[in-house]
Every structure is written in structure tokens, then in C-alpha cells.
Amino acid sequence: MQAGVSRPEWNTTMSAIEPDMPVGQIVSDRFQRAAVLEHYGIDYCCHGTRSLVVACAEKGLDTGDVLEELRRSDARSISSNEIDWAHAPLPELADHIVAVHHAYLRKTLPSLGCLLDKVVLAHGVRHPTLAQLRRVYFGLVNDLALHMLKEEHVLFPLIRRLTAGRKQDRSMVTDEDLTNLLSSLEDDHAEVGDALARMCELTDGYQAPANACATYRAALDGLAELESDIHEHVHKENNILFPQTSDMLRRMALVATHD
């Protein structure tokens, strides 16, 4: 998202699903719906501002079929212990992202990289696309490392200071500064999304060939799990944390003008 471009305004209370709703809002209202969109290959994280009808058209899907499946999902999950992150305090959400998603990446990425090294060494001659997969993967690893540092050392501490309500902290942050920071982080997410899509393409949806060994299959299973976690991770940031941070800064600016 470019600096100065307004963010989508959507309700933060759960509402009935309509075709013109942004797919990011659909999942923010009830996270269990993410499984349905994942099944249909609809990106609700990096491209969460698209409406359901547009997302379905891009995939050649019948919007009515997807709507019906989403509503069936709602009926199956009336009661849930899932935390409603759309209404959680921003510092709590930031802490959750670090403790759950960042920790997952730091634990998983090195071991998954070792698996890929072994797979390329053993199967790279028969499956030339594995070398491309490895290059894309390690590019993704580098991008994620820098991205997490920007969040943990810049954005998340800023969110904690601003929510503490100290006026001196608010005066040190301009709307332009925050917009540029969030735009940079969203650009990172777009690159991550492109890398995930490329890895999925290179592996035919993480499907192991018939002659794949156990290590090969474990690597592909790990990549599929990684994709799922990153989708959830990016959704929580692009569709909840980032827009609510912008809203918070705007509210603080309005209060400051009346002080």
C-alpha cells in the first residue's frame, strides 16, 4: 500500500457475510472462515482488501458456492475458544504475534532449510525445480528475518508507547511516519506472499512425487504448514493490527487538537 492511500473502513463486530465484504474482514469477524478461503485458494491476508466477489472472479469460482460454504462453516463453529483478535488490545496482539508466529518462524525456518538442502542434494538432478524452490525459500527466510526485526524493534514498541497514553510519545510520531512504516511492512508482506505462491507453484501445491523419500515428503509438509501459519500471521497484521494502529493514531490526533 502506498503512503497516503486510505485504508479500508470495515466493521469490527461480526456481521453477516455479503459478497461485497473484503475477504480480510470476513476472516477477522470469525477466524474459522480462513479454512474455507484457504481451500478455495483465496488470499485473505496479503490481498485482504478485495471483496469476496472480486476474489472469486479472479479464481473463476462461483461466489454463491463460496458463500454457502462460509455459512456452513459458521454453523459448525457457533461456540469457539478462539480469541477475538479484532477486539483485543493492540499490545496484546503484538505480544501474541511475537510469542506465537515469530517464535514459530525462528524455530521452523532453520530446520526446514536443512531438510531442503538434503532434498536438493538427493533429488535435485531428477527434479531440477528443487534448486529453484531452495532459492525462493532462502530468499523468503532473509526477508522474514528483516521484517520481524522492524516489527519487534520499531512498530511494536511504538504501539506499546502510544497505548500507554504519554503525550510526549504521540508528539514524536507523525501520521506520515507511521503511514510509511506500515506501508513498508505491507510491501514486505506482498513479497512474502509472492514467494509463498511461487513455492506452491514449484511443488504443485506441495504434492510429493511418487518416488519421494520420507525427507522429501517431510520438507513439503513443512512448507505447507509454513504457508498456513504465515497466512494467519499476515492476516492478523494486515487486516487487524495495522489498520487499528492507524485508527489509534488518528483518534489521538483528534484528542490532541481539543486539549
C-alpha positions as CSV (number, residue, x, y, z in Angstrom):
1,M,0.0,0.0,0.0
2,Q,1.4,3.4,-1.0
3,A,1.8,6.2,1.5
4,G,-1.3,8.4,1.7
5,V,-3.7,5.8,0.4
6,S,-6.6,5.4,2.8
7,R,-7.2,2.1,4.4
8,P,-10.5,0.2,4.1
9,E,-13.0,1.0,6.7
10,W,-14.9,-2.1,7.9
11,N,-16.8,-3.0,11.0
12,T,-15.0,-4.7,13.9
13,T,-18.1,-6.6,15.1
14,M,-19.1,-9.8,13.4
15,S,-21.6,-9.3,10.6
16,A,-23.5,-11.4,8.1
17,I,-21.3,-12.4,5.1
18,E,-22.1,-10.4,2.0
19,P,-20.4,-10.7,-1.5
20,D,-19.1,-7.2,-1.4
21,M,-17.3,-7.7,2.0
22,P,-13.5,-7.6,2.0
23,V,-12.1,-11.1,2.5
24,G,-9.9,-9.8,5.3
25,Q,-13.0,-8.6,7.2
26,I,-14.7,-12.0,6.6
27,V,-11.8,-13.7,8.4
28,S,-11.4,-11.0,11.0
29,D,-15.0,-11.5,12.1
30,R,-14.5,-15.2,12.6
31,F,-11.1,-16.8,12.0
32,Q,-12.6,-20.3,11.4
33,R,-13.6,-19.0,8.0
34,A,-10.0,-18.9,6.9
35,A,-10.0,-22.6,6.3
36,V,-12.7,-22.2,3.7
37,L,-10.9,-19.5,1.9
38,E,-7.6,-21.5,2.1
39,H,-9.5,-24.4,0.5
40,Y,-10.5,-22.3,-2.4
41,G,-7.1,-20.6,-2.7
42,I,-8.4,-17.2,-1.8
43,D,-5.7,-14.9,-0.3
44,Y,-7.3,-13.2,2.7
45,C,-4.0,-11.9,4.2
46,C,-1.8,-10.1,1.6
47,H,-4.9,-9.2,-0.5
48,G,-7.5,-8.9,2.2
49,T,-9.0,-5.6,1.0
50,R,-10.5,-7.3,-2.1
51,S,-14.2,-8.1,-1.9
52,L,-15.3,-11.7,-1.9
53,V,-17.0,-11.4,-5.3
54,V,-13.8,-10.0,-6.8
55,A,-11.6,-12.7,-5.2
56,C,-13.9,-15.4,-6.5
57,A,-14.0,-13.9,-10.0
58,E,-10.2,-13.9,-10.1
59,K,-10.2,-17.6,-9.3
60,G,-13.1,-18.5,-11.6
61,L,-15.2,-19.5,-8.6
62,D,-18.9,-19.2,-8.1
63,T,-19.4,-16.6,-5.3
64,G,-22.6,-18.3,-4.2
65,D,-20.9,-21.6,-3.7
66,V,-18.1,-20.0,-1.6
67,L,-20.7,-18.0,0.4
68,E,-22.7,-21.2,1.2
69,E,-19.5,-23.0,2.4
70,L,-18.6,-20.0,4.6
71,R,-22.1,-20.0,6.1
72,R,-21.9,-23.8,6.7
73,S,-18.6,-23.2,8.5
74,D,-20.2,-20.6,10.7
75,A,-23.0,-23.1,11.6
76,R,-20.4,-25.7,12.6
77,S,-18.4,-23.3,14.8
78,I,-21.0,-21.4,16.8
79,S,-19.1,-21.9,20.0
80,S,-15.3,-21.4,19.9
81,N,-12.5,-20.7,22.3
82,E,-10.6,-18.8,19.5
83,I,-9.5,-15.4,20.8
84,D,-11.2,-12.5,19.0
85,W,-8.1,-10.6,18.0
86,A,-10.1,-8.0,16.2
87,H,-11.2,-6.7,19.6
88,A,-8.0,-7.4,21.7
89,P,-5.8,-4.6,22.9
90,L,-3.1,-3.8,20.4
91,P,-0.1,-4.5,22.7
92,E,-1.7,-7.9,23.5
93,L,-2.0,-8.7,19.8
94,A,1.6,-7.6,19.2
95,D,2.8,-9.8,22.0
96,H,0.9,-12.7,20.6
97,I,2.4,-12.3,17.2
98,V,5.9,-12.3,18.7
99,A,5.3,-15.2,21.1
100,V,3.4,-17.4,18.6
101,H,4.2,-16.5,15.0
102,H,7.7,-15.0,15.2
103,A,8.7,-17.8,17.6
104,Y,7.3,-20.4,15.1
105,L,9.3,-18.9,12.3
106,R,12.6,-18.8,14.3
107,K,12.1,-22.4,15.3
108,T,10.9,-23.7,12.0
109,L,12.9,-21.9,9.3
110,P,16.4,-23.3,10.1
111,S,15.3,-26.9,10.4
112,L,13.1,-26.7,7.3
113,G,16.1,-25.2,5.4
114,C,18.2,-28.1,6.4
115,L,15.6,-30.5,5.1
116,L,15.5,-28.7,1.8
117,D,19.3,-28.8,1.5
118,K,19.2,-32.6,1.9
119,V,16.3,-32.9,-0.6
120,V,18.1,-30.9,-3.3
121,L,21.3,-32.9,-2.8
122,A,19.5,-36.2,-3.1
123,H,16.8,-35.4,-5.7
124,G,18.0,-32.2,-7.4
125,V,19.2,-34.0,-10.6
126,R,15.9,-35.8,-11.2
127,H,13.8,-32.8,-10.1
128,P,15.5,-29.5,-11.3
129,T,12.8,-27.3,-9.9
130,L,14.0,-28.2,-6.4
131,A,17.0,-25.8,-6.8
132,Q,14.6,-23.0,-7.7
133,L,12.5,-23.9,-4.7
134,R,15.5,-23.7,-2.4
135,R,16.5,-20.3,-3.8
136,V,13.0,-18.9,-3.3
137,Y,12.9,-20.4,0.2
138,F,16.1,-18.8,1.4
139,G,15.1,-15.5,-0.1
140,L,11.9,-15.8,2.0
141,V,13.9,-16.6,5.1
142,N,16.1,-13.5,4.7
143,D,13.0,-11.3,4.0
144,L,11.2,-12.6,7.1
145,A,14.2,-12.0,9.4
146,L,14.4,-8.3,8.5
147,H,10.7,-7.9,8.6
148,M,10.5,-9.4,12.2
149,L,13.2,-7.0,13.3
150,K,11.4,-4.0,12.0
151,E,8.3,-5.1,13.9
152,E,9.9,-6.1,17.1
153,H,12.3,-3.1,17.4
154,V,10.2,-0.3,15.8
155,L,6.5,-0.9,15.3
156,F,5.6,-3.0,18.3
157,P,7.5,-0.8,20.9
158,L,5.8,2.2,19.2
159,I,2.4,0.7,19.7
160,R,3.1,0.0,23.4
161,R,4.3,3.6,24.0
162,L,1.3,5.1,22.2
163,T,-1.3,2.9,24.0
164,A,0.3,4.0,27.3
165,G,-1.1,7.4,26.5
166,R,2.0,9.6,27.0
167,K,1.7,12.8,25.1
168,Q,5.4,13.1,24.5
169,D,5.3,9.8,22.6
170,R,2.4,11.0,20.4
171,S,4.2,14.2,19.5
172,M,7.3,12.2,18.3
173,V,5.3,10.3,15.7
174,T,3.7,11.9,12.7
175,D,0.9,10.4,10.6
176,E,3.3,10.3,7.6
177,D,6.0,8.4,9.6
178,L,3.5,5.8,10.7
179,T,1.9,5.5,7.3
180,N,5.3,5.0,5.7
181,L,6.3,2.4,8.2
182,L,3.1,0.4,7.8
183,S,3.3,0.7,4.0
184,S,6.9,-0.7,4.2
185,L,5.7,-3.6,6.3
186,E,2.8,-4.3,4.0
187,D,5.2,-4.3,1.0
188,D,7.2,-6.9,2.9
189,H,4.0,-9.0,3.2
190,A,3.3,-8.7,-0.5
191,E,6.8,-10.0,-1.3
192,V,6.3,-12.9,1.2
193,G,3.0,-13.7,-0.4
194,D,4.7,-13.8,-3.8
195,A,7.4,-16.2,-2.5
196,L,4.8,-18.5,-1.0
197,A,2.8,-18.6,-4.2
198,R,6.0,-19.4,-6.2
199,M,6.9,-22.2,-3.8
200,C,3.4,-23.6,-4.0
201,E,3.6,-23.5,-7.8
202,L,7.1,-25.1,-8.0
203,T,5.8,-28.1,-5.8
204,D,2.4,-28.5,-7.5
205,G,0.7,-27.5,-4.2
206,Y,3.3,-29.2,-2.0
207,Q,2.5,-32.6,-3.6
208,A,5.3,-35.1,-3.3
209,P,6.2,-37.1,-6.4
210,A,5.6,-40.9,-6.4
211,N,9.3,-41.7,-5.8
212,A,9.8,-39.1,-3.0
213,C,11.6,-40.3,0.1
214,A,10.4,-39.6,3.7
215,T,12.7,-36.5,3.9
216,Y,11.3,-35.1,0.7
217,R,7.7,-35.6,2.0
218,A,8.6,-34.0,5.3
219,A,10.0,-31.0,3.6
220,L,6.9,-30.5,1.5
221,D,4.6,-31.0,4.5
222,G,6.7,-28.4,6.4
223,L,6.4,-25.9,3.6
224,A,2.6,-26.4,3.5
225,E,2.4,-25.8,7.3
226,L,4.7,-22.8,7.0
227,E,2.4,-21.3,4.3
228,S,-0.7,-21.8,6.5
229,D,1.0,-20.1,9.6
230,I,2.3,-17.2,7.6
231,H,-1.2,-16.6,6.1
232,E,-2.7,-16.4,9.6
233,H,0.3,-14.2,10.8
234,V,-0.1,-11.7,7.9
235,H,-3.8,-11.6,8.3
236,K,-3.5,-10.6,11.9
237,E,-1.2,-7.8,10.9
238,N,-2.6,-6.5,7.6
239,N,-6.3,-6.8,8.5
240,I,-6.3,-6.1,12.2
241,L,-3.1,-4.7,13.8
242,F,-2.0,-2.2,11.0
243,P,-5.4,-0.6,10.4
244,Q,-6.2,-0.4,14.1
245,T,-2.8,1.2,14.7
246,S,-3.6,3.9,12.1
247,D,-7.0,4.4,13.7
248,M,-5.5,4.8,17.1
249,L,-3.1,7.5,15.9
250,R,-5.9,9.4,14.2
251,R,-8.0,9.3,17.4
252,M,-5.1,10.6,19.4
253,A,-4.6,13.4,16.9
254,L,-8.2,14.4,17.3
255,V,-7.9,14.4,21.1
256,A,-4.7,16.5,20.9
257,T,-6.5,19.2,18.8
258,H,-9.0,19.6,21.6
259,D,-6.5,19.7,24.5
